[in-house]
């Protein structure tokens, strides 16, 4: 059973989950990468497109934990999430 989405911006229930390209700044701030086919909430009512907070955290943790020198200018979301991590988890995230 899929999760019922409502827009975090306008509250509408007319939200679709689609795959879109997003651009993400690397943790060291040296450049950004295009992450293709990223799950994205798209609100039909207000037109807002965004990633849920849990996904933002997953992407940021993954970018922090991988060897970023192996990243090109673009990567598929699934490929990014499957890249080997240098550490098991983000030990600098004290919210866990």
JOKARA-V499381 format. One record per residue. N is the residue number from 0. SS is DSSP state (h for helix, s for strand, l for the rest). Layout:
n:N ss:SS
n:N ss:SS
This chain:
n:0 ss:l
n:1 ss:l
n:2 ss:l
n:3 ss:l
n:4 ss:l
n:5 ss:l
n:6 ss:l
n:7 ss:l
n:8 ss:l
n:9 ss:l
n:10 ss:l
n:11 ss:l
n:12 ss:l
n:13 ss:l
n:14 ss:s
n:15 ss:s
n:16 ss:s
n:17 ss:s
n:18 ss:s
n:19 ss:s
n:20 ss:s
n:21 ss:s
n:22 ss:s
n:23 ss:s
n:24 ss:s
n:25 ss:l
n:26 ss:l
n:27 ss:l
n:28 ss:l
n:29 ss:l
n:30 ss:l
n:31 ss:s
n:32 ss:s
n:33 ss:s
n:34 ss:s
n:35 ss:s
n:36 ss:s
n:37 ss:s
n:38 ss:s
n:39 ss:s
n:40 ss:s
n:41 ss:s
n:42 ss:s
n:43 ss:l
n:44 ss:l
n:45 ss:l
n:46 ss:l
n:47 ss:l
n:48 ss:s
n:49 ss:s
n:50 ss:l
n:51 ss:l
n:52 ss:h
n:53 ss:h
n:54 ss:h
n:55 ss:h
n:56 ss:h
n:57 ss:h
n:58 ss:h
n:59 ss:h
n:60 ss:h
n:61 ss:h
n:62 ss:h
n:63 ss:h
n:64 ss:h
n:65 ss:s
n:66 ss:l
n:67 ss:h
n:68 ss:h
n:69 ss:h
n:70 ss:l
n:71 ss:l
n:72 ss:l
n:73 ss:s
n:74 ss:s
n:75 ss:s
n:76 ss:h
n:77 ss:h
n:78 ss:h
n:79 ss:h
n:80 ss:h
n:81 ss:h
n:82 ss:l
n:83 ss:l
n:84 ss:s
n:85 ss:l
n:86 ss:l
n:87 ss:l
n:88 ss:l
n:89 ss:l
n:90 ss:l
n:91 ss:l
n:92 ss:l
n:93 ss:l
n:94 ss:l
n:95 ss:l
